[in-house]
Structure formats: C-alpha cells, structure tokens
Amino acid sequence: ADGFAGEDIQSATESAANACAAKRVAIWRLTSDRRTLQCEDCFDRTANDHTSGLTFHRDEMPSLFASLDRAESIDVADAGRDRRTSELFASYLAPLEIKSVYLAPI
C-alpha cells in the first residue's frame, strides 16, 4: 500500500474485488513494532462501501501473526477450521458470514 492514499487505495480494493468476484477485499498494514495490523481500506462489494481503521493485535491472534511473520500466503476454504485463521474467523469473518479467505503478505 506504499504510495497509495485516499481514492487510489479505494480504487485498488474495488478493482481487486471485482476481478476476483470477492465479497470483500482489504489492504492491511503491519505497524512498525509488528504488534498490530491496521486496515487501510476494506471494500465490501455487496454493500458497495469502504471502511478502514479496524485493528487486530498480535496477542489476540497469535497463530495468524506467526504465519504473517513467516510471510506465508494463506488460502483456506474453511477459515474456522484452519489453525492460522481460526482466531480471525471467530472475531471477524464469522459475523460477516465469510468462510473462505485468501491472505497474501506483500
């Protein structure tokens, strides 16, 4: 997301969601201390809406952060059953009725 701001980052998430036919696409930034993920922009294709600012902390999702530390891409059909994404599923994905997830560290 370096170099992206405002409408540029929103355009990027919209384009990715449309290209992949994904319900939601988000760009998250890991803070310099590597303890927090912060949502720079999330586009919900169903609602045609953008949100930002949500944060996840390492102590809340240690398995997810451990995977991100290894720069692993995560592609799972059932996020609630995968150890890397089960914490994310319980607090974020399940309430949004999202079961599958693809995460790509860049």
C-alpha positions as CSV (number, residue, x, y, z in Angstrom):
1,A,0.0,0.0,0.0
2,D,3.0,2.3,0.0
3,G,2.2,5.3,-2.2
4,F,-1.5,4.7,-2.1
5,A,-3.7,7.2,-0.5
6,G,-7.4,8.0,-0.3
7,E,-9.1,7.3,-3.6
8,D,-6.1,5.4,-5.0
9,I,-6.3,2.7,-2.4
10,Q,-10.1,2.6,-2.6
11,S,-9.8,2.1,-6.4
12,A,-7.3,-0.7,-5.8
13,T,-9.5,-2.6,-3.4
14,E,-12.6,-2.2,-5.7
15,S,-10.6,-3.4,-8.7
16,A,-9.3,-6.4,-6.9
17,A,-12.8,-7.3,-5.5
18,N,-14.4,-7.1,-9.0
19,A,-11.6,-9.0,-10.7
20,C,-11.8,-11.9,-8.2
21,A,-15.5,-11.7,-7.6
22,A,-14.7,-11.5,-3.9
23,K,-17.2,-10.3,-1.3
24,R,-14.5,-8.2,0.4
25,V,-11.0,-7.1,-0.3
26,A,-8.9,-5.2,2.2
27,I,-5.4,-3.8,2.5
28,W,-3.9,-4.1,5.9
29,R,-0.7,-2.6,7.2
30,L,1.5,-4.1,9.9
31,T,2.8,-1.5,12.3
32,S,6.5,-0.9,12.7
33,D,6.6,-2.8,16.0
34,R,4.9,-5.8,14.2
35,R,2.3,-6.0,17.0
36,T,-0.8,-4.6,15.2
37,L,-2.5,-5.0,11.8
38,Q,-4.5,-1.9,10.8
39,C,-7.0,-1.8,8.0
40,E,-6.0,0.9,5.5
41,D,-9.1,0.2,3.3
42,C,-11.7,-2.6,3.0
43,F,-14.2,-2.7,0.1
44,D,-17.4,-4.6,0.6
45,R,-18.6,-5.4,-2.9
46,T,-22.1,-6.4,-1.8
47,A,-22.7,-3.1,0.1
48,N,-20.5,-1.1,-2.4
49,D,-18.9,0.5,0.6
50,H,-15.5,1.2,2.1
51,T,-14.4,1.1,5.7
52,S,-11.0,1.5,7.4
53,G,-9.3,1.7,10.8
54,L,-10.1,-1.7,12.3
55,T,-7.1,-3.2,14.1
56,F,-6.1,-6.6,15.2
57,H,-3.4,-7.2,17.8
58,R,-0.8,-9.9,18.0
59,D,-1.9,-11.1,21.4
60,E,-5.5,-11.6,20.1
61,M,-4.4,-13.7,17.0
62,P,-1.0,-15.3,17.7
63,S,-1.4,-18.0,15.1
64,L,-2.3,-15.5,12.3
65,F,0.6,-13.2,13.2
66,A,3.0,-16.2,13.4
67,S,2.0,-17.1,9.8
68,L,2.4,-13.5,8.7
69,D,5.9,-13.4,10.3
70,R,6.8,-16.3,8.0
71,A,5.5,-14.3,5.0
72,E,3.1,-17.2,4.2
73,S,0.2,-16.8,1.9
74,I,-2.9,-18.3,3.4
75,D,-5.6,-19.7,1.1
76,V,-8.3,-21.7,3.0
77,A,-11.8,-22.7,2.2
78,D,-12.9,-23.0,5.8
79,A,-11.2,-20.4,7.9
80,G,-12.8,-21.6,11.1
81,R,-11.1,-24.9,10.8
82,D,-7.6,-23.8,9.9
83,R,-5.3,-23.0,12.9
84,R,-3.8,-20.0,11.1
85,T,-7.1,-18.3,10.6
86,S,-9.4,-19.7,13.3
87,E,-8.9,-16.6,15.6
88,L,-9.6,-14.3,12.7
89,F,-12.7,-16.3,11.8
90,A,-14.1,-16.2,15.3
91,S,-13.8,-12.5,15.8
92,Y,-14.1,-11.0,12.3
93,L,-15.0,-13.4,9.5
94,A,-17.9,-15.3,11.0
95,P,-20.0,-12.3,11.9
96,L,-19.6,-11.1,8.3
97,E,-20.6,-14.6,7.0
98,I,-17.3,-15.1,5.4
99,K,-16.0,-18.7,5.4
100,S,-13.1,-18.7,2.8
101,V,-10.1,-16.4,3.0
102,Y,-7.0,-15.6,1.0
103,L,-4.3,-13.6,2.7
104,A,-1.1,-12.5,0.8
105,P,1.6,-10.7,2.7
106,I,3.4,-8.1,0.4
